[in-house]
Amino acid sequence: MTDLLLRNGRPWTPGLPLDLADIAITDGRIAAVGPDLDLEAPQVIDLEGAIVLPGLVDAHCHLDKTMFGGPWTPNTGGRTLEGRIRNGEGRRAELGIPSADYAANLLRAMVAAGTSFVRSHIDIDPEVGLGGVAAVREAAARLAGRVDVELVAFPQGGLLTRPGVPALLEAALADGVGTVGGLDPAGFDRDPAGQLDLLFDLAERHGAKIDVHLHDQGLLGAWEYELIIERTKALGMAGRVAISHAYAMGGLEPDHQRRIAEALADAGVAMITCAVGGAPVVPVRLMAETGARLAIGNDGIRDLWTPYGDGDMLRRINQVSFRDRLMSDPEIELALAAGTHGGAAVLGLDGYGLAVGCNADLFAVTASAPAEAVVSVPPRRLVVKRGAVVAHDGVFTD
């Protein structure tokens, strides 16, 4: 028995025609895709030619830091990395963060905008301990069945330079957190080999993934990419390692960029770009040309680092496209692919997409082409998670 029948949509899969088709959903999975399906269902929705896209994947955000839905809080963090870190830590107690309520507020907005999967970095340090893990887990539990949340144990204030943090990361992984994070092994911890050796050892012993914030630019950042690639290959961790932000990648000479991208593809190391402020973005076309994995995330949203953001991943894909000067429809679709299939690959999601047998995680927008959807950022007319309607016309469904 078909549970949900979506008629007259245009399912988008990179590289395939955008043809009119019905989508039948049974037991949370796509059971059939084709024109004029001869089926009945208790719930039938006519999409009237809307484009159907797989659920968006926010591969990099900070749910534990957000104050989304709370009172306006002027930003006092300044412009330096260390200044923002210390300001964020110093004001947590005053502002009641990490907060399950704020995180749940943001997750609801993300769901209404078509996001189905989120990877959130959670600050781990001696002052907050695993409090952020508990808060975000509570928020995710409130949104169970509407969005899936993966946690990263993230040493925002430093790993080697802060006593007690390695043990806390170990405790987080033992408690079920599946990914361990790092922060500027050279620029912040001042010991790239030491930090990376520790991260890879933790990941190897706990069967975890790795996601390193890497803001270091120029040749220093490029050298750190090489260190991460070397360790990934040596330990057979292809598909389990990502470099977030990767600012240096956007500023290297073209030949150097290509060498790095080819090495990433060979080692199975991904990059995640967020188009934050004026920071360089990872070159989308080059990553696609070389077969290197690329995902996209929102980074901070309405927190002590930034007063900006609304959690809308389609808008973030738009910003990446704009910042990387993607002009033709096929180029813009590369960014859309990074924010959907690219993120799914980085998170290791099974059954992702719009083919028969895939999980029914999708959304629909009114646009003439996928590129127009990225450029115009239209309202999400329908969002489906595991076969259930979770948002309609941009409004979260309780």
N, C-alpha and C positions, 0 to 999 in steps of 0.2 A: 504494500500500500504506500503510495506516494504521500508524504507528509506536507510538503510545500511545493507548489509549482509556480515557477517564475516564467511568465510568457513574454515573448517579443523583446528579449534583451539582446545585447551584442557582446558576448563574452570576449575578453581580451587576454590573449596569451602571446608573449613576445614572439614575433616571427610568423604568426599565423594570421589568416584573414579575419577581419572583424565582421563576421556574418551574423545575420539575425537568427536567433535560436531560442528555444525554450530550455529551461534548466529544471529538472526534476530532482527533488531532495528527499531521501529516505534515511531515517535513523542517523541524521546528522551528516550524511555524506551525499555527494553528487551521484545520483543513480543513472541519469541519462541527460544528454545534451543533444539537441537537434531541432530542426524546424518542425513546427506543428505536431508536437508529440501528442499521440492519442492516449492521453492519461487524464485521470481525475484526481483531485486532492481536496482535503477539507479546507485548505487555504490556497487560493490562487491569486496571484498579483500580476497585473499587466504592467510591464515596465515601459511600454510605449516607445521602444527603440533606444532606451537608455543603455549606456555602456556599463557592462558588468566587469568589475575588477576584483582580483583576489584581495583578501584583507591586508591592510597596510601593516608593515612591520617597523616599529620604532626600535631600532637596534642600539640606541644610546640615549638614555635620559637619567634623571636623578629624582625619583619619586620621594625619597626621604628628605630632600631639601625643599620641596615645593611648599608654597603657602597659597596655593590655588584656591580661590573661593573665599579667602580670608580678607581682612582689612588691608587697605593699601599700606605698604611699608616702603618708605623711601630707601633707595639703595645707598649704602654707606661703605661699600667694599673697595672702592678705588679701582685702579686699573692693573695692578700687579697681581701675578698668580699667588704669591705668598700673602699679600694683603687680603685678597678675597678669601683665601683659605682661613686665615686667622679671624677675619670678621665673621665668617660663617660659623665657625666653631664658638666664638665668643658670644654670639647672640642667640644660639639655639635655645637655651633654657628660657630666656626672656620671651621668645616668640612661640614657644610650645612646639618646637620641631625637633626630631621627626614626628609627624602627626599622621595617624591613620586616616583621620577625617580629611585633611588636605590632600593626601595621596589618593583617596577614593574620589574626591571631587575631580581631580585631574583625570583619573582613569575613566570616569563617566564622560567627560568631555572628549577624551580620546576615542572611546567607543562610538559616540555619536558622530564622530568625524571619520569612521571607517577603520580605525586601528583594531586589529585582532590580536597582535602579539607585541609585547614590550620587553626589552631588556633594560633593567634599571640597576645602575651602580649605587651601592649603599655604603656610606661612610663608615669605616671601621677604625676606631681609635680608643685609647684608654678612657677617655671621658664618656663617650656615648656607648662604648662596648658593642653589643649586638642589638641595641635598642632600635636602631633603624631597620634591621632585619625583621624584628617583631612587628614594627609599625607597618611596613610595606606588606608583609605577609597578611596582616589583618585586613588591610585595604584590598588586597587581591582576593581574599576570601569573600569579601562583600560583593565583589564583581565576578565571582566564580560563574563560569558558563557564558560570560560576556567578553572576557579578555583573558589571555594567558600571560603571566608575568614571570620572567626569569630574573633571578637576582645575581648580582656580581658583588663579591666582598672587595671593597675598594679602599685602599689606604690613602685617602685624600690628603692627609696631613704629613705623609711620608711613611716609608716602610722601614728602611734601615736606620734612619735618623731618629726614630721614635721608639724607645724601649717598650716592649710589650705588644707591639703591633703584629709581628710575625705569629705569635701565639694566638692572638685574636683571629687572624685570618685562618689559622689552622682550626680553631674552634668553630668558625663559621662554616667551613667546608665540612667538618664533622657533623654539623647540625643540618646538613642538606643543601647548603648553598652550592650551586653547580659550577660557578665560574669565579676565578680569582683575578683581581685587577692589579695593575701597577700604575705608577705615575712618574713620568720623566726620569728614567733610571740615571741619566747623566745630569740633566739640568737641575733636578730637585734633590735626589738622593746622593748625587755626586759619586756614585759607584755603580755604573751600568752593569758590569759583570756580576757584581754581588747581588744586586736586586733581581736581575733576570735569572740567575742561578737559583735563587730562593723561590721565585715564582714558578719556574718550571719544575722544581723539585716538589713543591706543594701540589701542583696540577698532576704530576705523574703519580704521586702516591695516593691521591684522592680520586683519580679518574676525572678531573675537572678540566674545564676549558680556561683559556687565558684571554684577557682583554686589557691592553695597556693604553692608558691615556698618554699620548706622546705629543706634547706641544713644542718640543725642541725643534728649532728650524735650521735651515742650511745644511752644511755637511755634517754637523753633529747629529742632527736628526736622521740623516741618511745612513750614517754609520750605525746608529742604533737599530735601524731597520735590518741591517745586515746581521747584527748580533741576534736579533729575534729570529730571522730566517734560518741562520745556522743552527740554533738550538732546536727549532721546530723540526728541521730535517734530521738532525742527529738523534732525536728522541722519537721519531715517527709520529709526530703530533699533527700531521696534515689535517686541515679542516677544523681544528680545535683552537686556533690562535687568531686573534684579531688585534689590529692596531687602530685605536680610536683617535680621531682628529687628524693625526698624521700631517701636521701643518707643513713640514719640510717638503713633502711630496709636491705640493702646489708651487713651490718656489725654485725647484731644481731646474737645471738646463734640460731641454727636451731629451737629449740622448741619455742623460743620467736617469731621468724619469722612466724612460723605457726600460733601461737595465733593471731598475728596481721593480717595475711592474712585472717584467718577465720572471724575475727571481721570486716574487710573491706567488705568481701563478704556479711555478714549478714546486714551491714548498708547500702550497696550500695554506698560505697566510692571507687573511682578508684585511681590508681597510674599511673604516667606518667614518664617514664625513658628516659634518653637521652645519656647515655654512654659518659659523658663529661670527657675528660682527664683521670685521674686516679681515679675519684670518683666512689664509689660503684654503681652497677646497681641493680635494683629491681630484685629479683630472678624469672625468667620467669616461670620455671616449677612449682614452688610452687604456684604462682598466678593462673596458669591454673588448678592445682590439687584442689585448694580450691574454684574455681569459682569466685575469685576476679578479677575485671576488670583491665586490663593493657593496656596502650597505649604507643606510642613511638613518640619522636619529635627530631628535629635537634638542638634545643636551639639556641645559637648565631651563626651567619654565617657571616664571613668577617666583623667584627665590632670592636669596641674599647675594647671589652672583649676578642675576639679571632680572630687571623688572618686566622683561618681554616674554612673549610666547603664549600660545593658546592650546598647544598639544595637537594641532592639526597637521598630520604628517603629509597630507597632500600639499599644504602650503609650504612645508619644509622642502619637499621635492621641487616645488616651484622655485624656491630660493636657491637651491643647489643648481638648478637649470640656468637661472638668471646669472648667478655668480660665475658659472663655468662657461657662459656664453654659448649655450646649446640653442641653436636657432631652427634647424630643420625639424620636421616632425619625427623622423627616425632618431635624431640626436636627443630630443626631449624624451622620447620613449625609453632611452637608455637610463635616464634618471628615474623614470617611473619603474623600470625593471629593478633598479638598485633598491628602491623603497618598498618593493614587494618581494620578488623572487630572490634578489640579492640578500635581503635581510633574512629571509627564510633559510637560505643556505648557511648563513653565518650562525644562526641560532640552531641549525641542525633539525629543522622541522620536517617531519614525515607527513606525507599526504597533503602537501601544499599545492594549491593551484585550482584551476577550473576544469580539469579533465574528470572523466568518469572515475569514481573511486576516491577522489580527493575529499578532504574534509570540506564541508559547506561553510567556509569562512569567506565572505565576500561583501561587496557593496556596489551600489549603482549610482551613476551620476548622469545628468542630462548634458550631453556634449556631442558634437559631430565627430570628434576624433579624440583619441587618448591624449594627444598633445594639447588640444584645446582644454581638456579637463585639468591638466597640469597648469596651464597658463591662467585660466579663469577661476580655478578653485571653486567650482559650483557647490551648492549644498548637496549633502548626501541624501538622496531621496529614499534610500533603503539600505540598512546594514543588517547582515545576517551572520550569526555566529553559531556554529555547530547545528545549522539547520533551523535555528529559531530567529525570528525578527527581534533585534535588540535596539534598533533605532529607526525612526521614520521621519523624513523631512528635517533632518538635523537635530531631532529631539530624542534623547535617551528614553528607552522604554523600560519602566520599572517592572 
